[in-house]
């Protein structure tokens, strides 16, 4: 993986590439909107993942070239997608039955905040003009077997996204397993945040200074 000369750590695509390395072959995966969508572009050759989208498609393929897509074939983020051979379409309610029934292996989501005990806030800041509804995120974090978060380590104004406790409305309690940021890969453990891997050119003290909770180095 390479980085831009003027930066340290990973770019968004490199964050997605790093996360993709940790997804085992054959898993059923739901990708959230934004950076999580990039993960599908970077799955290592030889691995096959089955992508699920809340609006009723299992076996989702990549986005088509401009002008080649079907405007009625979209993912939950309203982005045009394709359907791989053997894909299945189903009712929205059936899609959520798959989620709530524990039939998906992994959900990859963005975050506004992640607490040291794995609490996730990723849908609203609680402000009066914020998004009025959580969508399918609560179902995903409650029903999927593993939850990976991929996000910038801090906000645009430099505030930590990894915190002792969330101040925004929660999506789920104790649900996050691993976090991928531009600075590091971090596990949520019974003892709090622990670094798994530092990004290129990143020192542990840099990550620690930008984390709003105690952080342990990699073993």
N, C-alpha and C positions, 0 to 999 in steps of 0.2 A: 504494500500500500504506500502511496506517495502523498505528500502534503504540499500545499502551496508554500513558496519560499518565505512568505511574510507571516506565516502562522505556525503554531504548534498544534499537535493533536490531529484529530480526524475531521475531514469535511463531512457533509451530510451523507454523500454517497459512500464514503469510506466507513462511516458509522454503520450504515446498512450492510455493507460488505462484511464488516467484522461480526455483526449479529448473525448474518446468514451462515457463517462458518459453524455456528453453534446449534443449528437446527438439524436434527437427525433425519436421515432418509425415511420417506414414507409417512411423515407426520401430517395430520390434518390441521391447517393453520388459518387463522383469521388475521388479516392485516388491517390496521386502522388507517385513518386518513392522514396524509402528510408524509413525514419521513418514513413511517412504517411501510408505505406503499413501495418505497424504493428497494426494500429487502428482496422482493421477487426478482429484481434485475441481477442479483448478485449470488444466487444459489450456486454452489460449486457444481461443475460438470459431473454428471453421474448420479446426482441426487434428484429424486422426484418428490415434490411436495404437492399436497392436494389442498387447494385454496378454497375457502368458504367465504361467502359474503352474506350478510344478514338479510339482504333483500331477495334471497332465493336462488342461489347458484352454488353448486359444489363442483369443483373442477374448473375454476376460473383461470383463464389464460391471460397473457399480457395485453396491454392496451394496443389497439391497432394503429397503423399509420393514419395521419389525418386524411379524412375522406373515405377510408376503407371500413369504418366501423358501422355498427348497427346502433342507432340512437336509442333503441329500447333495451340494449344489452349494456348495463352499467353496474358499477359496484356501489357500495353504500355511500361513497363520496361523490356519486354522480359522474364519475369518470368512465368513459367508454372502455370496455374490456372485451376479450374474446372468450370462447368456450373451448376447452381442450377436448380431444376425443374421449368419449365416455362421460362427459359432463352431464349433470342432472339439474333440472329446474324444479322448483317446488314452491308451495305457498309460504308467505312470510311467517305464518304461525308455525309451520313445520321447521322452518329455518331456526326459529328461536327454541323450538323443542330440542333440536340438535345441540344448541348451546346450553340450555338449561339442564339437559339430560347428561351432560358430561362427555359428549361424543367428540369434542374437539380437543386436540392436544395442546395447542399453543395459541395465545393471543398476543399480538405485538401492538402496543399502544403508545401514543404520545402522553405527555404529562405536563401539568402546571406545577404540581408538587408531589414528591414522594417522601413519606416519613420513614424514620429509621426502623420502624416496626413493619414496614411494607404497606402502610395505608397509602391509597392513591387518590389524588384529586386531579381530574383531567377534563372536566366538562364546563366549569363555571368559576368565575372569580367571586361570585356572590353580589356583584354590583347590579344596580337596577337595570342597566342596559345590557347585561350579560345574556348569554344563550339561555333561553327559558326552559329547556328540557335536556335530559341527559342522553336521550337516544338509547342505543343498545349497549353502551359501555358497562352499565351496572350488571347486565346479564352476562356479558362476556367475562368480566373479572370474577363473577361468582360461579360460573359454570364450567369454565375452561380449566384444564389440568395445570397449565403453566402460564404465567404472565410475565412477558418481557416488556420493559419500557425503553423507548429510544427517544432521546431529547437532548437539547443543548444543556450544558451543565448549569448555566445561569440564565436569567431573563435578559432581555435587551438592555436593561438598566443595571445589570450586574448583580441582581438579587439571587441568592441560592435557590435552586429548585429542589435540592436534596436537603431536608430539614428535620428537626427533632420531632415536630408534629405539624400536621397540615392546618393551615388557617383558612383554606378554601373549602367549599362543600365537598364532602367525600364521594368518590365513586365506589370505593370498596375498602374494607378494613383488612389489613394484613394480607393483601393479595399479591403483591409484587415479589417476584423471585429474583430478578436480575435487571440491572439498569445499564444501558449503553449511552454514553454521552460523548461529546467531542473530546473530552479529556481522559476518560477511563471507562473500563468495564468494572462494575461494582455489584457485588452480591448483597442481598438483604439476608442477614443471618440472625439467629436468636440474640446475638450480641451487638446487632446494629450493622452499619455499613462496613463492608470490607472490600478493598481493592482486589480485583482479579488480574487486571492488566492495565498498564498506563499507556496512553496514546503516544505516538512518536514525538520525542522531544519534550515530553511532559515530566516534571518532577513531582514526587509525591506531595511535597509541601505546597506546590501550586494547587493541586486538587484539594488538599485539606483546607487551604485558605478560602476556597470558593465553595465549600460545603458547609451547610448550616447545621451540622450535627457531627458528633464524634466519628472519625474515620480511621479504620485500621489499615495498615499496609498489607500488601500481599504476603502470605506466609513465606 
